[in-house]
């Protein structure tokens, strides 16, 4: 089997569908909302990916976020190779695990203790279990459009692939599990206050994306996260800040550091628990949760809340994450921000030139586009707003960009991801493709 080039994407998809449900191992990859054959990637380096047919694309997916440095950074690859040569998995503690936890704590001092797991879903699942164990309460509040992995009770009105597939939740989730979750509109503190007034003594935690990027990028309104901190503290509930996407991407200290930068000590808000993924693993399966010692030490073996994983802290994966974080310095964040500003600005200009109503929204270097008059006029502040956009414009826009050699997220409900490896030549290729994408979006009809 040719793992590099020479295979047709269509043939690869047919073969995959015969062996894998839907032909993919994560639903959005199937191109369900944009149509056509998904690109089966054979290799990636820097700002580019190459499919099995040998075609190269400038990449704005970035493995859905981890590729902050770009794909296959030489120093990260070397660290992984060295770690693999020492052993693929031990099922025992390693010093590298400690070093990665210490690096997370250095960047986010509020994470006094850090537990490594393998996926963002595991991190949020563990955070929810820990919150219930600490408080002795059953209910959790989440927000419509926020995605926290495929945890049963958190799939209600989730964004990401669930939004793409127009699924309200998932078959296989019991009524009992769904009943343990209160789903509220995002950016609505009055709804949160009302929920606590009605159920406060039974609410264990509020979980929120630090800055949602799974219904498109929807920044929290001024004071929203701080308001959640205030309300949860007043009622003895925990605040869980999901930084799986934003953590160590929008700044060295994630969105928490980004929003609190420059504030007086008295104005800094801090959650009880953080969850991290994506960048923390540098492209390998590593995720984490962190928080104050008093809460985190309730996890086994020091406490009664059980969590375990044979591959948690896998030495090869930890090598990728630790090297990535150590390389992600001020210059890296500055370059990613510069690229994101150039691309998002040019995106808006191209759509304006073709008369396509839209709104480009951003949080740090994360951004996405929403199509439609309402989005252009009022912006997008909630999942209902995101769902009300002109979704039909994304399919032709996506394929026009793909035909021009630019790989975008195959869903209108996802963020675009830039990297420090996007040099001027890569950015220019994106800018050259945007007019054709804008024309396709303008010509689209419902």
BATITOR-541052 format. One record per residue (C-alpha): residue number from 1; residue in three letters; x, y, z; chain. Coordinates in nm, 4 decimals, decimal comma. Example, Ala and Ser with C-alpha at 12.3 -4.5 7.8 and 13.67 -1.06 7.14 Angstrom:
<sites>
SITE pos code     east    north       up unit
SITE   1  ala   1,2300  -0,4500   0,7800    A
SITE   2  ser   1,3670  -0,1060   0,7140    A
</sites>
This chain:
<sites>
SITE pos code     east    north       up unit
SITE   1  unk   0,0000   0,0000   0,0000    A
SITE   2  unk   0,1386   0,3389  -0,1001    A
SITE   3  unk   0,1375   0,5646   0,2079    A
SITE   4  unk   0,2910   0,8604   0,0256    A
SITE   5  unk   0,1532   0,9374  -0,3195    A
SITE   6  unk   0,0010   0,7730  -0,6217    A
SITE   7  unk  -0,3395   0,6806  -0,4775    A
SITE   8  unk  -0,6575   0,8536  -0,5897    A
SITE   9  unk  -0,8556   1,0231  -0,3090    A
SITE  10  unk  -1,1814   0,8773  -0,4359    A
SITE  11  unk  -1,0438   0,5247  -0,4427    A
SITE  12  unk  -0,8958   0,5736  -0,0984    A
SITE  13  unk  -1,2344   0,6880   0,0337    A
SITE  14  unk  -1,4153   0,3906  -0,1166    A
SITE  15  unk  -1,1617   0,1572   0,0378    A
SITE  16  unk  -1,1939   0,3302   0,3738    A
SITE  17  unk  -1,5740   0,3102   0,3722    A
SITE  18  unk  -1,5510  -0,0668   0,3380    A
SITE  19  unk  -1,3371  -0,0948   0,6507    A
SITE  20  unk  -1,4195   0,2081   0,8703    A
SITE  21  unk  -1,7662   0,3465   0,9610    A
SITE  22  unk  -1,8229   0,6339   0,7202    A
SITE  23  unk  -1,4685   0,5934   0,5952    A
SITE  24  unk  -1,3243   0,8164   0,8703    A
SITE  25  unk  -1,2264   0,7966   1,2342    A
SITE  26  unk  -1,3683   1,1375   1,3270    A
SITE  27  unk  -1,6920   1,2552   1,1607    A
SITE  28  unk  -1,6016   1,6030   1,0276    A
SITE  29  unk  -1,3248   1,4485   0,8171    A
SITE  30  unk  -1,5868   1,2852   0,5932    A
SITE  31  unk  -1,6666   1,6172   0,4149    A
SITE  32  unk  -2,0333   1,5612   0,4978    A
SITE  33  unk  -2,1222   1,9313   0,4926    A
SITE  34  unk  -1,9109   2,0263   0,1910    A
SITE  35  unk  -1,9458   1,7163  -0,0269    A
SITE  36  unk  -1,6893   1,5448  -0,2420    A
SITE  37  unk  -1,4090   1,3142  -0,1446    A
SITE  38  unk  -1,2080   1,3957   0,1668    A
SITE  39  unk  -0,8402   1,4483   0,1037    A
SITE  40  unk  -0,6403   1,1525   0,2349    A
SITE  41  unk  -0,3181   1,3090   0,3513    A
SITE  42  unk   0,0123   1,1342   0,3022    A
SITE  43  unk   0,2563   1,3861   0,4486    A
SITE  44  unk   0,2862   1,7308   0,6000    A
SITE  45  unk   0,5708   1,9713   0,6539    A
SITE  46  unk   0,5750   2,3297   0,7682    A
SITE  47  unk   0,2711   2,5144   0,6314    A
SITE  48  unk   0,1844   2,2456   0,3746    A
SITE  49  unk   0,0089   1,9098   0,3494    A
SITE  50  unk   0,0232   1,6654   0,0584    A
SITE  51  unk  -0,2534   1,4215  -0,0297    A
SITE  52  unk  -0,2210   1,0667  -0,1609    A
SITE  53  unk  -0,2622   1,1927  -0,5178    A
SITE  54  unk   0,0521   1,4015  -0,4721    A
SITE  55  unk  -0,1166   1,7425  -0,4585    A
SITE  56  unk   0,0169   1,9994  -0,2129    A
SITE  57  unk  -0,2020   2,2469  -0,0203    A
SITE  58  unk  -0,1323   2,5375   0,2105    A
SITE  59  unk  -0,2865   2,4117   0,5335    A
SITE  60  unk  -0,5196   2,6123   0,7572    A
SITE  61  unk  -0,6424   2,3146   0,9579    A
SITE  62  unk  -0,3179   2,2420   1,1396    A
SITE  63  unk  -0,4393   1,9041   1,2669    A
SITE  64  unk  -0,7279   2,1039   1,4222    A
SITE  65  unk  -0,4934   2,3166   1,6280    A
SITE  66  unk  -0,1824   2,1307   1,7504    A
SITE  67  unk   0,0466   2,2424   1,4674    A
SITE  68  unk   0,1359   2,5782   1,6245    A
SITE  69  unk   0,4946   2,5471   1,4988    A
SITE  70  unk   0,3866   2,3999   1,1658    A
SITE  71  unk   0,3872   2,0359   1,0654    A
SITE  72  unk   0,6793   1,8051   1,1364    A
SITE  73  unk   0,8994   2,0656   1,2999    A
SITE  74  unk   1,2525   1,9165   1,2840    A
SITE  75  unk   1,3219   1,9531   1,6554    A
SITE  76  unk   0,9891   1,7992   1,7519    A
SITE  77  unk   1,0420   1,5103   1,5117    A
SITE  78  unk   1,3912   1,4525   1,6490    A
SITE  79  unk   1,2613   1,4491   2,0073    A
SITE  80  unk   0,9928   1,1959   1,9127    A
SITE  81  unk   1,2450   0,9738   1,7346    A
SITE  82  unk   1,4799   0,9807   2,0318    A
SITE  83  unk   1,1971   0,8990   2,2722    A
SITE  84  unk   1,0702   0,6157   2,0524    A
SITE  85  unk   1,4167   0,4633   2,0423    A
SITE  86  unk   1,4121   0,4450   2,4219    A
SITE  87  unk   1,0759   0,2677   2,4306    A
SITE  88  unk   0,7233   0,3272   2,3040    A
SITE  89  unk   0,5365   0,2843   2,6302    A
SITE  90  unk   0,6294   0,1971   2,9870    A
SITE  91  unk   0,3113   0,2108   3,1934    A
SITE  92  unk   0,5294   0,3697   3,4608    A
SITE  93  unk   0,6268   0,7227   3,5627    A
SITE  94  unk   0,8914   0,9129   3,3675    A
SITE  95  unk   1,0800   1,2349   3,4376    A
SITE  96  unk   0,9541   1,3756   3,1058    A
SITE  97  unk   0,5959   1,3623   3,2383    A
SITE  98  unk   0,7024   1,5733   3,5334    A
SITE  99  unk   0,8794   1,8199   3,3036    A
SITE 100  unk   0,5676   1,8611   3,0881    A
SITE 101  unk   0,3488   1,9175   3,3956    A
SITE 102  unk   0,6010   2,1728   3,5222    A
SITE 103  unk   0,5975   2,3544   3,1862    A
SITE 104  unk   0,2168   2,3743   3,1966    A
SITE 105  unk   0,2360   2,5068   3,5527    A
SITE 106  unk   0,4990   2,7632   3,4519    A
SITE 107  unk   0,2694   2,8980   3,1815    A
SITE 108  unk  -0,0478   2,8766   3,3906    A
SITE 109  unk   0,0535   2,9170   3,7572    A
SITE 110  unk  -0,3046   2,8565   3,8718    A
SITE 111  unk  -0,2612   2,4941   3,7593    A
SITE 112  unk  -0,0702   2,3919   4,0710    A
SITE 113  unk  -0,1196   2,0238   3,9944    A
SITE 114  unk  -0,1469   1,8753   3,6433    A
SITE 115  unk  -0,2758   1,5297   3,5479    A
SITE 116  unk  -0,1856   1,4053   3,1992    A
SITE 117  unk  -0,4339   1,2069   2,9908    A
SITE 118  unk  -0,4463   1,1158   2,6222    A
SITE 119  unk  -0,7352   1,3169   2,4751    A
SITE 120  unk  -0,9324   1,6339   2,5330    A
SITE 121  unk  -1,2416   1,4217   2,5882    A
SITE 122  unk  -1,0645   1,2399   2,8720    A
SITE 123  unk  -0,9596   1,5714   3,0223    A
SITE 124  unk  -1,3108   1,7160   3,0292    A
SITE 125  unk  -1,4647   1,3856   3,1405    A
SITE 126  unk  -1,2209   1,3725   3,4322    A
SITE 127  unk  -1,2793   1,7373   3,5203    A
SITE 128  unk  -1,6549   1,6771   3,5386    A
SITE 129  unk  -1,6084   1,3667   3,7553    A
SITE 130  unk  -1,3698   1,5571   3,9808    A
SITE 131  unk  -1,6129   1,8470   4,0184    A
SITE 132  unk  -1,8909   1,6104   4,1183    A
SITE 133  unk  -1,6591   1,4291   4,3573    A
SITE 134  unk  -1,5474   1,7521   4,5228    A
SITE 135  unk  -1,8928   1,9087   4,5543    A
SITE 136  unk  -2,1081   1,5990   4,5987    A
SITE 137  unk  -2,3543   1,7469   4,3478    A
SITE 138  unk  -2,4903   1,5924   4,0246    A
SITE 139  unk  -2,5676   1,8716   3,7769    A
SITE 140  unk  -2,3411   2,0450   3,5266    A
SITE 141  unk  -2,4121   2,3591   3,3235    A
SITE 142  unk  -2,2770   2,3809   2,9684    A
SITE 143  unk  -2,3482   2,6253   2,6886    A
SITE 144  unk  -2,5136   2,5566   2,3548    A
SITE 145  unk  -2,2497   2,5461   2,0812    A
SITE 146  unk  -1,9595   2,4667   2,3117    A
SITE 147  unk  -1,7975   2,1308   2,2421    A
SITE 148  unk  -1,6178   1,9458   2,5182    A
SITE 149  unk  -1,5428   1,6154   2,3521    A
SITE 150  unk  -1,7768   1,3221   2,3110    A
SITE 151  unk  -1,8625   1,2841   2,6791    A
SITE 152  unk  -2,2212   1,1520   2,6969    A
SITE 153  unk  -2,3680   1,4257   2,9134    A
SITE 154  unk  -2,1871   1,7057   2,7283    A
SITE 155  unk  -2,3011   1,6261   2,3737    A
SITE 156  unk  -2,6295   1,8102   2,4170    A
SITE 157  unk  -2,6359   2,1065   2,1743    A
SITE 158  unk  -2,2641   2,0724   2,1108    A
SITE 159  unk  -2,0861   2,2503   1,8298    A
SITE 160  unk  -1,8041   2,1104   1,6138    A
SITE 161  unk  -1,8962   1,7965   1,4209    A
SITE 162  unk  -2,2326   1,7687   1,5953    A
SITE 163  unk  -2,3287   2,1088   1,4556    A
SITE 164  unk  -2,1919   2,0198   1,1135    A
SITE 165  unk  -2,4052   1,7062   1,1014    A
SITE 166  unk  -2,7096   1,8912   1,2394    A
SITE 167  unk  -2,7330   1,6452   1,5282    A
SITE 168  unk  -2,8923   1,7740   1,8509    A
SITE 169  unk  -2,7012   1,5177   2,0559    A
SITE 170  unk  -2,6267   1,1521   1,9969    A
SITE 171  unk  -2,8012   0,8182   1,9939    A
SITE 172  unk  -2,6739   0,6057   2,2785    A
SITE 173  unk  -2,6855   0,8863   2,5324    A
SITE 174  unk  -2,9366   0,7923   2,8007    A
SITE 175  unk  -3,2044   1,0231   2,9323    A
SITE 176  unk  -3,0438   0,9969   3,2739    A
SITE 177  unk  -2,7112   1,1242   3,1394    A
SITE 178  unk  -2,8759   1,4069   2,9463    A
SITE 179  unk  -3,0779   1,5062   3,2527    A
SITE 180  unk  -2,7572   1,5766   3,4442    A
SITE 181  unk  -2,6729   1,8634   3,2067    A
SITE 182  unk  -2,8355   2,2056   3,1943    A
SITE 183  unk  -2,7787   2,3653   2,8526    A
SITE 184  unk  -2,7861   2,7454   2,8487    A
SITE 185  unk  -2,7369   3,0063   2,5751    A
SITE 186  unk  -2,3799   3,1295   2,5515    A
SITE 187  unk  -2,2956   3,4851   2,6591    A
SITE 188  unk  -2,6100   3,5047   2,8743    A
SITE 189  unk  -2,5254   3,5608   3,2402    A
SITE 190  unk  -2,8923   3,6196   3,3246    A
SITE 191  unk  -2,9656   3,2600   3,2188    A
SITE 192  unk  -2,6828   3,1376   3,4409    A
SITE 193  unk  -2,8163   3,3367   3,7360    A
SITE 194  unk  -3,1640   3,1901   3,6785    A
SITE 195  unk  -3,0305   2,8349   3,6576    A
SITE 196  unk  -2,8486   2,8754   3,9886    A
SITE 197  unk  -3,1555   3,0331   4,1477    A
SITE 198  unk  -3,3529   2,7226   4,0515    A
SITE 199  unk  -3,0941   2,4475   4,0958    A
SITE 200  unk  -2,7945   2,6009   4,2749    A
SITE 201  unk  -2,7681   2,3466   4,5544    A
SITE 202  unk  -2,7428   2,0650   4,2966    A
SITE 203  unk  -2,5006   2,2245   4,0455    A
SITE 204  unk  -2,1490   2,0852   4,0669    A
SITE 205  unk  -1,9884   2,2918   3,7931    A
SITE 206  unk  -2,0150   2,5213   3,4968    A
SITE 207  unk  -1,8004   2,4140   3,2020    A
SITE 208  unk  -1,7291   2,6557   2,9206    A
SITE 209  unk  -1,4867   2,6925   2,6362    A
SITE 210  unk  -1,2526   2,9735   2,7346    A
SITE 211  unk  -1,3393   3,1341   2,4010    A
SITE 212  unk  -1,5659   2,9124   2,1910    A
SITE 213  unk  -1,4229   2,7938   1,8610    A
SITE 214  unk  -1,6476   2,4967   1,7850    A
SITE 215  unk  -1,9450   2,6937   1,6521    A
SITE 216  unk  -1,7083   2,9208   1,4708    A
SITE 217  unk  -1,5105   3,1671   1,6808    A
SITE 218  unk  -1,7459   3,3428   1,9233    A
SITE 219  unk  -1,5643   3,5634   2,1749    A
SITE 220  unk  -1,7041   3,5838   2,5263    A
SITE 221  unk  -1,8713   3,9152   2,5927    A
SITE 222  unk  -1,6858   4,1533   2,8202    A
SITE 223  unk  -1,7125   4,0250   3,1756    A
SITE 224  unk  -1,8769   3,6934   3,0815    A
SITE 225  unk  -1,6034   3,4612   3,2090    A
SITE 226  unk  -1,5490   3,6779   3,5156    A
SITE 227  unk  -1,9237   3,6654   3,5748    A
SITE 228  unk  -1,9195   3,2863   3,5616    A
SITE 229  unk  -1,6401   3,2904   3,8185    A
SITE 230  unk  -1,8437   3,5156   4,0467    A
SITE 231  unk  -2,1652   3,3141   4,0194    A
SITE 232  unk  -2,0046   2,9734   4,0699    A
SITE 233  unk  -1,8064   3,0971   4,3704    A
SITE 234  unk  -2,1204   3,2401   4,5287    A
SITE 235  unk  -2,2965   2,9040   4,5019    A
SITE 236  unk  -2,0087   2,6702   4,5884    A
SITE 237  unk  -1,9842   2,5271   4,2372    A
SITE 238  unk  -1,6671   2,4838   4,0326    A
SITE 239  unk  -1,5809   2,6680   3,7119    A
SITE 240  unk  -1,4142   2,4478   3,4491    A
SITE 241  unk  -1,2380   2,6369   3,1726    A
SITE 242  unk  -1,1985   2,4232   2,8603    A
SITE 243  unk  -0,8772   2,5378   2,6910    A
SITE 244  unk  -0,8349   2,2327   2,4694    A
SITE 245  unk  -0,8383   2,4599   2,1623    A
SITE 246  unk  -0,7223   2,7909   2,3042    A
SITE 247  unk  -0,4657   2,6636   2,5523    A
SITE 248  unk  -0,1103   2,7621   2,4536    A
SITE 249  unk  -0,2356   2,8736   2,1120    A
SITE 250  unk  -0,3805   3,2212   2,1630    A
SITE 251  unk  -0,1018   3,3049   2,4080    A
SITE 252  unk   0,1691   3,1427   2,6172    A
SITE 253  unk  -0,0862   3,1057   2,8977    A
SITE 254  unk  -0,3854   3,0295   2,6767    A
SITE 255  unk  -0,7027   3,2349   2,6736    A
SITE 256  unk  -0,6942   3,2742   3,0509    A
SITE 257  unk  -0,3611   3,4520   3,0189    A
SITE 258  unk  -0,4752   3,6393   2,7071    A
SITE 259  unk  -0,7850   3,7875   2,8737    A
SITE 260  unk  -0,6151   3,8647   3,2052    A
SITE 261  unk  -0,3017   4,0195   3,0535    A
SITE 262  unk  -0,2339   4,3623   3,1978    A
SITE 263  unk  -0,5127   4,3499   3,4564    A
SITE 264  unk  -0,4724   4,4529   3,8153    A
SITE 265  unk  -0,4494   4,1580   4,0536    A
SITE 266  unk  -0,7956   4,2287   4,1884    A
SITE 267  unk  -0,9486   4,2064   3,8409    A
SITE 268  unk  -0,7966   3,8705   3,7437    A
SITE 269  unk  -1,0472   3,5854   3,7286    A
SITE 270  unk  -0,9288   3,2269   3,7697    A
SITE 271  unk  -1,1254   2,9054   3,7164    A
SITE 272  unk  -1,1138   2,6060   3,9487    A
SITE 273  unk  -1,0057   2,3656   3,6761    A
SITE 274  unk  -0,8450   2,3954   3,3327    A
SITE 275  unk  -0,8499   2,1361   3,0561    A
SITE 276  unk  -0,5800   2,1376   2,7893    A
SITE 277  unk  -0,5242   1,9497   2,4630    A
SITE 278  unk  -0,4041   2,0048   2,1057    A
SITE 279  unk  -0,0896   2,2217   2,1396    A
SITE 280  unk   0,0058   2,0597   2,4723    A
SITE 281  unk   0,0684   1,7396   2,2752    A
SITE 282  unk   0,2372   1,8972   1,9756    A
SITE 283  unk   0,0451   1,6719   1,7371    A
SITE 284  unk   0,0590   1,3599   1,9524    A
SITE 285  unk  -0,2193   1,2304   2,1827    A
SITE 286  unk  -0,1600   1,4257   2,5041    A
SITE 287  unk  -0,4121   1,6262   2,7039    A
SITE 288  unk  -0,4245   1,7455   3,0621    A
SITE 289  unk  -0,6308   1,8921   3,3389    A
SITE 290  unk  -0,4981   2,1217   3,6064    A
SITE 291  unk  -0,5998   2,3283   3,9020    A
SITE 292  unk  -0,5214   2,4081   4,2639    A
SITE 293  unk  -0,3677   2,1337   4,4769    A
SITE 294  unk  -0,6686   2,1266   4,7098    A
SITE 295  unk  -0,8914   2,0158   4,4210    A
SITE 296  unk  -0,6497   1,8147   4,2075    A
SITE 297  unk  -0,5304   1,6093   4,5032    A
SITE 298  unk  -0,8807   1,4639   4,5248    A
SITE 299  unk  -0,7842   1,2495   4,2270    A
SITE 300  unk  -0,6591   0,8982   4,2945    A
SITE 301  unk  -0,4172   0,7891   4,4333    A
SITE 302  unk  -0,4265   1,0764   4,6857    A
SITE 303  unk  -0,8029   1,1139   4,6799    A
SITE 304  unk  -1,1272   0,9231   4,6162    A
SITE 305  unk  -1,1973   1,0354   4,2560    A
SITE 306  unk  -1,0680   0,7632   4,0276    A
SITE 307  unk  -0,8990   0,8249   3,6940    A
SITE 308  unk  -0,6488   0,6067   3,5121    A
SITE 309  unk  -0,5054   0,5418   3,1667    A
SITE 310  unk  -0,2479   0,2935   3,0407    A
SITE 311  unk  -0,1161   0,5426   2,7851    A
SITE 312  unk  -0,1489   0,8570   2,9977    A
SITE 313  unk   0,1855   1,0360   2,9875    A
SITE 314  unk   0,3078   0,8183   2,7015    A
SITE 315  unk   0,6814   0,8974   2,6667    A
SITE 316  unk   0,6781   0,9465   2,2897    A
SITE 317  unk   0,3742   1,1758   2,2997    A
SITE 318  unk   0,5116   1,3689   2,5966    A
SITE 319  unk   0,8351   1,4322   2,4040    A
SITE 320  unk   0,6357   1,5978   2,1242    A
SITE 321  unk   0,4345   1,8138   2,3625    A
SITE 322  unk   0,7251   1,9211   2,5800    A
SITE 323  unk   0,9429   2,0130   2,2829    A
SITE 324  unk   0,6590   2,2072   2,1211    A
SITE 325  unk   0,5911   2,4122   2,4329    A
SITE 326  unk   0,9599   2,4843   2,4864    A
SITE 327  unk   0,9918   2,6065   2,1274    A
SITE 328  unk   0,6737   2,8171   2,1426    A
SITE 329  unk   0,8361   3,1454   2,2448    A
SITE 330  unk   0,7332   3,5076   2,1985    A
SITE 331  unk   0,8567   3,5071   1,8384    A
SITE 332  unk   0,6342   3,2094   1,7554    A
SITE 333  unk   0,3240   3,3745   1,8995    A
SITE 334  unk   0,4063   3,7008   1,7243    A
SITE 335  unk   0,4393   3,5275   1,3867    A
SITE 336  unk   0,1179   3,3287   1,4272    A
SITE 337  unk  -0,0662   3,6489   1,5170    A
SITE 338  unk   0,0848   3,8303   1,2187    A
SITE 339  unk  -0,0234   3,5566   0,9779    A
SITE 340  unk  -0,3722   3,5366   1,1258    A
SITE 341  unk  -0,4142   3,9131   1,0955    A
SITE 342  unk  -0,3030   3,9129   0,7322    A
SITE 343  unk  -0,5222   3,6186   0,6296    A
SITE 344  unk  -0,8338   3,7219   0,8223    A
SITE 345  unk  -0,8036   4,0776   0,6934    A
SITE 346  unk  -0,7659   3,9622   0,3340    A
SITE 347  unk  -1,0571   3,7218   0,3787    A
SITE 348  unk  -1,2845   4,0076   0,4793    A
SITE 349  unk  -1,1609   4,2271   0,1944    A
SITE 350  unk  -1,2186   3,9548  -0,0667    A
SITE 351  unk  -1,5745   3,8928   0,0522    A
SITE 352  unk  -1,6443   4,2666   0,0649    A
SITE 353  unk  -1,5214   4,3011  -0,2930    A
SITE 354  unk  -1,7803   4,0463  -0,4079    A
SITE 355  unk  -2,0598   4,1892  -0,1966    A
SITE 356  unk  -2,0884   3,8831   0,0273    A
SITE 357  unk  -2,2424   3,9772   0,3640    A
SITE 358  unk  -2,0294   3,8307   0,6395    A
SITE 359  unk  -1,8547   3,8799   0,9706    A
SITE 360  unk  -1,5003   3,7616   1,0465    A
SITE 361  unk  -1,4608   3,7066   1,4212    A
SITE 362  unk  -1,1390   3,6376   1,6054    A
SITE 363  unk  -0,9874   3,5594   1,9426    A
SITE 364  unk  -0,6158   3,6169   1,9326    A
SITE 365  unk  -0,4898   3,4193   1,6336    A
SITE 366  unk  -0,8062   3,2084   1,6048    A
SITE 367  unk  -1,0666   3,3316   1,3577    A
SITE 368  unk  -1,3551   3,2166   1,1415    A
SITE 369  unk  -1,6065   3,3621   0,9004    A
SITE 370  unk  -1,9855   3,3748   0,9366    A
SITE 371  unk  -2,1924   3,4379   0,6237    A
SITE 372  unk  -2,5166   3,6358   0,6128    A
SITE 373  unk  -2,6809   3,9715   0,6683    A
SITE 374  unk  -2,7580   3,9102   1,0349    A
SITE 375  unk  -2,4002   3,8072   1,1110    A
SITE 376  unk  -2,2659   4,1083   0,9222    A
SITE 377  unk  -2,4997   4,3465   1,1009    A
SITE 378  unk  -2,5033   4,2123   1,4570    A
SITE 379  unk  -2,2106   3,9763   1,4884    A
SITE 380  unk  -2,2404   3,6253   1,6307    A
SITE 381  unk  -2,2689   3,5910   2,0079    A
SITE 382  unk  -2,4401   3,2528   2,0490    A
SITE 383  unk  -2,5011   2,9133   1,8919    A
SITE 384  unk  -2,8403   3,0308   1,7681    A
SITE 385  unk  -2,6682   3,3187   1,5875    A
SITE 386  unk  -2,4122   3,0799   1,4367    A
SITE 387  unk  -2,6816   2,8414   1,3158    A
SITE 388  unk  -2,8717   3,1309   1,1567    A
SITE 389  unk  -2,5928   3,2167   0,9137    A
SITE 390  unk  -2,5957   3,1454   0,5378    A
SITE 391  unk  -2,4410   2,8002   0,5725    A
SITE 392  unk  -2,4979   2,7298   0,2025    A
SITE 393  unk  -2,2207   2,9707   0,1047    A
SITE 394  unk  -1,9499   2,7682   0,2762    A
SITE 395  unk  -1,9573   2,4625   0,0466    A
SITE 396  unk  -1,8680   2,6446  -0,2775    A
SITE 397  unk  -1,6285   2,8726  -0,0903    A
SITE 398  unk  -1,4495   2,5719   0,0575    A
SITE 399  unk  -1,4140   2,3899  -0,2760    A
SITE 400  unk  -1,2953   2,6993  -0,4597    A
SITE 401  unk  -1,0224   2,7408  -0,2013    A
SITE 402  unk  -0,9364   2,3709  -0,2173    A
SITE 403  unk  -0,9145   2,3855  -0,5967    A
SITE 404  unk  -0,6758   2,6792  -0,5567    A
SITE 405  unk  -0,4539   2,4747  -0,3260    A
SITE 406  unk  -0,5693   2,5912   0,0189    A
SITE 407  unk  -0,6897   2,3386   0,2749    A
SITE 408  unk  -0,9612   2,4878   0,4983    A
SITE 409  unk  -1,1651   2,3214   0,7748    A
SITE 410  unk  -1,4445   2,1287   0,5981    A
SITE 411  unk  -1,7087   2,2841   0,8237    A
SITE 412  unk  -1,8385   2,6380   0,8616    A
SITE 413  unk  -1,8498   2,5798   1,2383    A
SITE 414  unk  -1,4733   2,5532   1,2853    A
SITE 415  unk  -1,1849   2,7918   1,3432    A
SITE 416  unk  -0,9003   2,8496   1,0983    A
SITE 417  unk  -0,5558   2,7650   1,2330    A
SITE 418  unk  -0,2367   2,9437   1,1306    A
SITE 419  unk   0,1160   2,8446   1,2286    A
SITE 420  unk   0,4591   2,9966   1,2737    A
SITE 421  unk   0,5652   2,8017   0,9627    A
SITE 422  unk   0,3351   3,0048   0,7381    A
SITE 423  unk   0,5996   3,2168   0,5700    A
SITE 424  unk   0,5345   3,5005   0,3260    A
SITE 425  unk   0,5111   3,2598   0,0305    A
SITE 426  unk   0,2464   3,0492   0,2034    A
SITE 427  unk   0,0473   3,3569   0,3028    A
SITE 428  unk   0,0655   3,4882  -0,0535    A
SITE 429  unk  -0,0783   3,1642  -0,1882    A
SITE 430  unk  -0,3723   3,1965   0,0478    A
SITE 431  unk  -0,4294   3,5593  -0,0501    A
SITE 432  unk  -0,4184   3,4688  -0,4185    A
SITE 433  unk  -0,6864   3,2015  -0,3650    A
SITE 434  unk  -0,9313   3,4185  -0,1702    A
SITE 435  unk  -1,0866   3,6104  -0,4645    A
SITE 436  unk  -1,1974   3,2846  -0,6292    A
SITE 437  unk  -1,3403   3,1648  -0,2988    A
SITE 438  unk  -1,5276   3,4909  -0,2527    A
SITE 439  unk  -1,6728   3,4708  -0,6039    A
SITE 440  unk  -1,7947   3,1190  -0,5358    A
SITE 441  unk  -1,9558   3,2284  -0,2113    A
SITE 442  unk  -2,1238   3,5217  -0,3872    A
SITE 443  unk  -2,2674   3,2934  -0,6565    A
SITE 444  unk  -2,4058   3,0415  -0,4064    A
SITE 445  unk  -2,7795   2,9933  -0,3727    A
SITE 446  unk  -2,9770   2,8211  -0,0950    A
</sites>
